[in-house]
Amino acid sequence: MLSGASGLAQRKERAPLVAVGVATAVIASFYVLAVLAVSALELPVWRTVEAVALLTCVAALQLLHSSRTTHPLIKQLVPWTLLLQAALIAVGFLEFHTAWSGVPGFLCGSLLLQLRWPLAWSLTAAVVAALDVAEILLGLPVLEIVYVSLSTLITGLVLFGLAWLGQLVHEVHAAQRELAHVAVLKERLRFARDLHDLLGYSLSSITLKSELAHRLLPSEPEQTHRELREILQISREALADVRAVASGYRAMSLSREMAMVESMLSAAGIRSDFTWEITTQLSGETDTVLATVLREGITNMLRHSTAETCTAKAVQTAGAVRLTLVNDGVTRQAQPDPLGGSGLGNLSARVAALGGTLSAAMGEGGRFLLEAEVPLHGAGGKTEPARPWAPESEPAGFPGDPDGINPVPRL
């Protein structure tokens, strides 16, 4: 499997070189045929050398024109190189006549490659017409004139097509490299976004509960023990989050996140009022995105406010689910741009990807409102009764919950 993939990658890397090699081989073949045609005339050696020199210059100019180079200096010289190639072909035809009849195809290919198409096709037709006139003046048979004309046109089209094919191969290869680069950047962005969204909340919870455990240790060892167990649980979930980010997907549950957040806010001394009004099972995409919105909202609340109360409400509407999170204790200096940070900016992109909307705004009395609304079933899902959120229970994973799914009674 790996060797096959490696071979495919190597073939893709060689594709531009192969395209250039094929075009060069065709030009070289036409060059050799022209040399053989001149050699068959049994001319004096010096005239044969002259013919080969002229053909070599014509072929070299053809290679230059077929390369379609974008160098500014060469682009400026293109009109002159075309004129030079035309002059060399004309001189050769005047000296070697019918033995030179296959060479004008080089000029047709160069014209089609280097000039704009209306002008290129007009000049190509003019070259073929001039060749016909010259052959008529030489008294060649009609069939031979038609044959030479078609041969010249076909040679030009072949050279033109191969050069364009090589250019397309180069462009496709460059596009593939660019797509691969974009894919790497997108994966890096996903990784950074998931780390921020998933671990920000967990680390904030660990910090908060660690501080609380430190304060309670001398006077309330039992509650300290409970807080340490929750820290351990959150740490395990953070580790699972990191592994999920590495694997590319992290499924989350809004109802479970609400239970965990309620427990954490209670430990922090923040009054909470969470409402669950959803009667159908959410799709995996919708559930995960809304749970992520809740996490980021709570993380921002803990970092940027001195909240005393927090309310969250998950409501099912016609074909959608709306999550509303409100907390107090926020100053305008703490959050000058509600959607400008990387966290809420990431959330906005996640929600928009499901066809939903995300809004955040400062209210009166230092209150901050975060609201997300996404389609009920995301990309499509089976409607099932929802598992109710249980505010009177601890998060899953505590002792007495061996499968890590169902909530267990408070300790």
N, C-alpha and C positions, 0 to 999 in steps of 0.2 A: 504493500500500500504506500509506504513512504517512498520507496524507490520509484513507483509510478508517478507520484506527485512531484518528486524531484526532477524526473525526466520531463514532465510537462512544463515545469518552471524553466528548465534549461532550453526547451524548444521555444518557449515564449521569448526568452532573452535573445535567442539566436535569430528570431524572425526578422528584425530589421536588417541584419547582416545578410540573411538569405535573400531578401527582396533586392538589396543593392547588388548582391552577387549575380542574381538572375538577370537583372537589367544590364549589368556590365558584360555578362557572357553573351547576351543577344547582340549588343553593339559590336563586341569582338567578332562574333560569327558573321555579321554583315560585312565587317571590315575584311575578314579573311576571304569571303566570297568575292568581294570587289577586287582584292589583290589577285585572286586566281583568274578572274575574268580578264584583267589587264595582262597577266602573265601569258595567257593563251594567245595573245596577239603576236608573240614572238618578236617583240620590239628590241631595238638595241639596248644594251645594259643601262646606259645613262638615262634613257627614256623610261625604262622600267623603274629605275631608282627614283626618277622624278615623280612617277605615278604613285609609288609607294609613299614617298614623302608627302605628297598632296593628300593621299588617303589617311595617312597618320594624323596630319593636322586636322582634317575634317572629323575623324573619329575622336580626337582629343577635345575638340570644341563640342562635339555631341555629348561626351561624358560630362563636360562642364554644364551644358544646358540641361541634361537629364538629372543632374544632382539637385537642381532647384534650390541652390544655395541662397541664403538671405543676407550674405555679407554685403554691406552698403556699397563698397567699392565695386564688387563684381556686378551688383545690380545696376550700377550706373554704366558699366561697360557692356551690358547685354546688347543694346542696339548695334554697337560696333562689332561685337563678336558674331552676331547674326549676319551682318554685312560681310564680314571676313569669310564666314563659312559659305555664304552664297557666292562670293567671288571665287573662292577656291574650287567650288563645284563647277562653276561656269567655265573656268580655265581648263579644268580636267575634261569637261564635256567637249570643248572645242578641240582639244588635242587627241582625245581617245574615243570620241564618238560613242558608238553603241556599247563598247566595253564599260563605259562609265554610266550607263543608263540606270543602274540600280542605286547610284550614290545620291541623287536628289531626294530620296526618301529620308535621308538624315536631316536635310534642311526642313522638310515638312514636319518631322517630329519636333525639331527645335522651335519652329514657329508656333506650333500648337501648345508647346510647354511654356514658352516665355511671354507670349503676347495674349492680350485679352481675346476672348473667343471670336467676336465678330470680325476683328481685324485678322486674327490668326487664320480663321477658315477662309477668309477672302484671299490672303496671301498664299495659302496652301493651294487653293484653286488656281491662282495665277501661276504658281510654280509648275503645276501639272499641265496647265494650258501652254506655258512657254516650252516645256519639254515636248509636248505634242507638235507644236509648230516646228521646233528644231528637227524633230524626227521626220516630219513631212518634207522639210527642205532637204533632208538627207536621202529622201526617196524610199523610206522603209515601208514595207507592206502594212496594210491597215490592221491586220490581226496582231502584228508585232507592236504597232503603236498602242493598241488597246491593252496588250499584255504589259508593256512597260509602264503605261499610265496607272493601271490597277496595281502593279507591283510597287510603284513609287508611293501611291496612296496607302497601301497596306503596310509598307515599311514604316511610314510616318505614324500611322495609327498604332502599330505595335509598340514603337518606341514611346509614343505618348502614353499608351495604356500602362506599360510596365513602369514608367516613371511615376505616374499617378498612383499605381498600386503600391510602389515603394513608399511614397509619401503617406498614403493612408495607413500602411503598416506602422510607420514611425508615429503617426498621430494616435493610432489605437494603443500602441505600446506606451506612449507618454500618458494617455488617458488612464490606462490601467495602473501605472505607477501613481498617478495623482489620486485615483480612487483608493488604492491601497493606503496612501498617506492619509487621506481623509478618514478611512476606516480606523486607522490607528489613533488619530486624534479623537474620533468619536468614542472609541473605547476608553481612552484616557479620561475624557470628559465624564463618561458614565461612571468610571471607577471613582473619580474624585467626587462626583455628585452623590453617589451612593454612600461613600465613606462619610461625607458631611451629613447627609440626611439620616443615616442609620446610627452612626456612632456618636453624633453630637448629643442626641438625647440620652443614650446610654451613659456616656461619660459625665454628662451633667447630673444624671441621677446618682451615679456612683459618688461623685463629689459631694452632692447634697447629703446623701445618707451617711457617708463617711464622717462629715462634719457633725451630723446629728449623733451618730454613735459615739464620737469622741466626747461630746458634751454630756451624753447620758451614762457613760461608762461608770463614773463614781457612784451615782445615785440610783440608777435603774438598770441593773445588769440584765434583767429579763428582756426588756425592750431593746437594749443594746444588742443582745443576742439575736433578736428578731431582725433588727436592722442589718446586722452583719450577714444573716442568711439571705436577705433580699439583695444585698450588695453582691454576694456570691452568685445568686441567680442572674442578676443583671450582667455580671461579668461573663458568665457562660453564654448568655444571649448575645452579648457583644462579640464574643469569639465566633459564635455561629453566624453573626452578621458578616464578619470579615470573610469567613469561608464562603458565604453565599455571594458576596460581592465578587470574589475571585472566580466563582463558577458562573456568574453572569445573571443570576436571578435570585430575588429574595421575596418570597410570598409572605404577606403580613395580613393580620386580621384586625379590622377596625374595632370590633367588640372587645377583643382581647387587649388591644392597646388602651381602650377607654378604662378597662379594669385596672391595668397596670398604672396608668396615669393617676387614677383616683387614689390608689394606694400611695403613690409617691407624694402627691399633693397633701394628703392627710399627714404623712410623716413630716412634711415641711411646714405644717401649720397653716396651709392655705385652704380656705373654705371652697368646696367644689360642689357643683350642681350639674350632673350629667344626665341627659335625656336621650333615650333610644326609642325612636318611632319608625322602625323599619320592619316590615312583615315578610319580605321575601329575601332569599339568599342572594347576596351580591356576587358578581363575577369576580374572579381572581384579580383582574386588573383594577377594577373599581375598588375592591377591598384594600388592595395594597396601596394604591395612590391615596385614598382617604386616610388610611392609617399613617402614611408618611406625612400627610398634611398635619394631622394631629400631633405627631412627634415633633415636627419642626416648629409648630406653633407653641407647644409647651416649652421646647428648648429656648426659643426666643424670649418667652415670658420669664423664664428663670434667669436668663442672662441680662436682659435689658429692662427689667422692671422690679418694683418692690410690691408685687401683687399680694393682695389679701384675699381676693375672691376670684374664682374662675368658673365660667359656665361653658358647657359644650352641649350641642344639640345635633343629633343625627336624625334627619327627617326624610322620609320617602315621599317624593312628589310624583307627578305623572311622568313615568319613564326616567326619572333621575333621582339622585340622592344628594341632599344638601347637608353639609357639615358646617356648623357655625361655632366659632370659638371666641369668647370674649373674656378679657381680664382687665383688671384695674392696675393702678400703680405705675402708669407709663407717663413719661414726660416727652414733650416733642423733641427735646434734644437727644433723647435716647434712641429714637427711631425717626430720623428726618425723612427717610424715603422708604415707605413700607415695602415696596417691591424691588428696591434697589440692591439689597444684599444678595449674596450668592445663594443663601438658603431658600428664601422665598422666590428668588429668580428661578432656581431649580424646580421648585414646586409648580410655578406657573407653567414651565415647559412640560412637566409631567402631566398636569391637568389638561393642558391644551392638546396634548397628544391623544387623549381620549375623547376630545370634542367637548371638554368642559370649560369652566371659567373659574378663575381665582381672583378674589378681591381682598384688599387689606386697607384699613383706614383708621385714623385716629378719631376718637369720639370725645364728647364732653366729659369732664371730670377725670381725665387721665385714663380713659378706657380705650382699649385697642381691640378691633374686631377683625377677625380673619374668617373668610367664608369661601368655601369651595363647593361647586356643584358639578357633578359628573354623571354621565349616563348610568342607569341602574345596572345594566348587564355588560357594559364596556363593548367589547367586540362581538358580543353575543354569548348567551349562556342559558342554562336551564333554570327555570324558576322553581325554587324550593322554599319551604318555610325557613325563616331565619332562626339561627340560634340566638336566643335573647341574651343581652348583656346583663350580668348579675353584679350590681354595685355593692352587694353585701358580701361578696366573696373575694378571696385573694387571687392574684394571677396564677395561671397554670404553672406547674413545675415545683410547687412546694411539697414538703413531705406529706405523704398521703395521696399523692397524685402520680402513680407510677407511670402512666402513659404520657404525661406531660400535656394533656389536652383539656380535661375538664377542670373547672375551678373547684377549689377545696375550701372548707370553712375557714374563717379567720382563726388565727391562734389566740 
